[in-house]
């Protein structure tokens, strides 16, 4: 009989609720497509290197490299181990359920935003159905920008707080940025 792993319920490891990600090494680590995908997967449950390689369709050695970068940046850690024959299999989890990004350099914010939006676009392409979509443009005062940023943050908090074990998986992506044509 082939080995069948029980998929634990979400989440399957303890972690603090939030982490402010502000250190340059952390921001650089998250501005990579593969590492962003790993971080997204680890939000749901802990994964081993082998499981991540299979899920992402990339070699274990490549996954191992990215795990080391994320671990050195303090964004993931080993949450449990399991003995498989003579090898100890490590399972990695995030150091917090939610990462709050704080950047001084607009280039860092853009790099992380681009990675997050590319990831969301890939998920949207594979989604069985879309719910609400929109892309709109406006000229805003700084006061309006600040007010809308607060509302977007509140919307994301409400979305996350609505999570239910009985629910179906959904994602929410928000981005407000100064247009390059301005």
FIVORO-857484 format. One line per field, with one value per residue (C-alpha): residue number from 1; residue in one letter; chain; x, y, z. Coordinates in steps of 0.02 Angstrom, whole numbers, plus 50000, padded with zeros to 5 digits. Layout:
<nodes>
num	(NUM|...) .
residu	(a|...) .
chaine	(A|...) .
xx	(X|...) .
yy	(Y|...) .
zz	(Z|...) .
</nodes>
This chain:
<nodes>
num	(1|2|3|4|5|6|7|8|9|10|11|12|13|14|15|16|17|18|19|20|21|22|23|24|25|26|27|28|29|30|31|32|33|34|35|36|37|38|39|40|41|42|43|44|45|46|47|48|49|50|51|52|53|54|55|56|57|58|59|60|61|62|63|64|65|66|67|68|69|70|71|72|73|74|75|76|77|78|79|80|81|82|83|84|85|86|87|88|89|90|91|92|93|94|95|96|97|98|99|100|101|102|103|104|105|106|107|108|109|110|111|112|113|114|115|116|117|118|119|120|121|122|123|124|125|126|127|128|129|130|131|132|133|134|135|136|137|138|139|140|141|142|143|144|145|146|147|148|149|150|151|152|153|154|155|156|157|158|159|160|161|162|163|164|165|166|167|168|169|170|171|172|173|174|175|176|177|178|179|180|181|182) .
residu	(x|x|x|x|x|x|x|x|x|x|x|x|x|x|x|x|x|x|x|x|x|x|x|x|x|x|x|x|x|x|x|x|x|x|x|x|x|x|x|x|x|x|x|x|x|x|x|x|x|x|x|x|x|x|x|x|x|x|x|x|x|x|x|x|x|x|x|x|x|x|x|x|x|x|x|x|x|x|x|x|x|x|x|x|x|x|x|x|x|x|x|x|x|x|x|x|x|x|x|x|x|x|x|x|x|x|x|x|x|x|x|x|x|x|x|x|x|x|x|x|x|x|x|x|x|x|x|x|x|x|x|x|x|x|x|x|x|x|x|x|x|x|x|x|x|x|x|x|x|x|x|x|x|x|x|x|x|x|x|x|x|x|x|x|x|x|x|x|x|x|x|x|x|x|x|x|x|x|x|x|x|x) .
chaine	(A|A|A|A|A|A|A|A|A|A|A|A|A|A|A|A|A|A|A|A|A|A|A|A|A|A|A|A|A|A|A|A|A|A|A|A|A|A|A|A|A|A|A|A|A|A|A|A|A|A|A|A|A|A|A|A|A|A|A|A|A|A|A|A|A|A|A|A|A|A|A|A|A|A|A|A|A|A|A|A|A|A|A|A|A|A|A|A|A|A|A|A|A|A|A|A|A|A|A|A|A|A|A|A|A|A|A|A|A|A|A|A|A|A|A|A|A|A|A|A|A|A|A|A|A|A|A|A|A|A|A|A|A|A|A|A|A|A|A|A|A|A|A|A|A|A|A|A|A|A|A|A|A|A|A|A|A|A|A|A|A|A|A|A|A|A|A|A|A|A|A|A|A|A|A|A|A|A|A|A|A|A) .
xx	(50000|50074|50113|49968|49998|49854|49828|49813|49683|49727|49835|49936|50069|50071|50135|50113|49975|50083|50262|50317|50434|50549|50730|50815|50860|50678|50613|50741|50697|50513|50542|50574|50435|50484|50506|50340|50257|50337|50278|50102|50098|50162|50015|49904|50011|50190|50279|50437|50566|50506|50323|50365|50468|50322|50194|50300|50367|50549|50700|50724|50894|50816|50683|50818|50913|50757|50712|50885|50864|50692|50755|50907|50788|50684|50528|50514|50577|50567|50403|50423|50527|50493|50612|50603|50722|50893|50844|50761|50628|50602|50435|50441|50314|50302|50361|50192|50022|50020|50167|50146|50267|50353|50476|50571|50626|50486|50584|50568|50380|50363|50465|50359|50198|50245|50283|50119|50017|50102|50063|49881|49871|49933|49805|49667|49711|49686|49533|49372|49273|49302|49201|49230|49358|49399|49536|49502|49603|49581|49679|49684|49743|49865|49724|49617|49761|49785|49598|49583|49739|49658|49498|49596|49690|49525|49451|49598|49583|49395|49429|49557|49445|49302|49404|49301|49347|49184|49222|49294|49465|49462|49597|49594|49725|49732|49851|49847|49992|50039|50018|50176|50084|50050) .
yy	(50000|50170|50297|50417|50572|50637|50819|50913|51046|51227|51286|51138|51233|51376|51546|51725|51818|51954|51998|52169|52134|52284|52223|52237|52050|52005|52118|52054|51873|51905|51996|51829|51733|51561|51619|51712|51551|51454|51584|51574|51385|51388|51498|51345|51214|51156|51076|50974|51013|50864|50917|51095|51032|50925|51065|51195|51078|51123|51022|50988|51072|51233|51227|51194|51350|51459|51385|51432|51612|51625|51544|51660|51809|51750|51720|51530|51399|51212|51177|50988|50842|50662|50515|50429|50281|50358|50535|50670|50756|50939|51028|51217|51347|51535|51636|51726|51700|51874|51977|52166|52252|52413|52488|52650|52628|52639|52517|52383|52412|52400|52239|52153|52221|52155|51981|51977|52034|51909|51771|51829|51836|51657|51599|51695|51609|51440|51491|51397|51559|51743|51845|52031|52110|52288|52406|52590|52749|52919|53074|53087|53207|53143|53150|53038|52916|52900|52876|52743|52652|52640|52571|52443|52387|52368|52269|52149|52130|52094|51969|51877|51881|51802|51643|51489|51305|51270|51396|51376|51449|51627|51758|51947|52057|52246|52370|52558|52642|52802|52773|52786|52894|53030) .
zz	(50000|49952|50086|50110|50216|50317|50271|50436|50465|50433|50519|50582|50682|50805|50752|50811|50721|50639|50598|50535|50390|50375|50374|50204|50205|50238|50101|49977|50022|49987|49822|49735|49645|49711|49890|49883|49824|49967|50093|50021|50035|50214|50263|50246|50333|50362|50215|50195|50061|49960|49971|49919|49771|49712|49738|49647|49513|49545|49606|49792|49786|49721|49857|49988|49932|49945|50115|50180|50120|50203|50363|50374|50350|50499|50395|50415|50536|50567|50656|50672|50613|50569|50556|50386|50389|50426|50376|50480|50374|50421|50404|50384|50438|50437|50586|50583|50503|50427|50366|50372|50254|50305|50183|50177|49997|49867|49757|49892|49904|49715|49706|49837|49761|49589|49657|49754|49604|49488|49612|49622|49431|49420|49548|49459|49294|49379|49481|49441|49453|49484|49606|49600|49488|49447|49394|49408|49401|49484|49529|49720|49853|49984|50111|50000|49976|50165|50194|50059|50121|50294|50214|50112|50268|50361|50215|50218|50407|50390|50250|50357|50512|50413|50385|50430|50441|50347|50209|50036|49992|49924|49902|49907|49828|49845|49771|49764|49677|49590|49404|49300|49171|49301) .
</nodes>
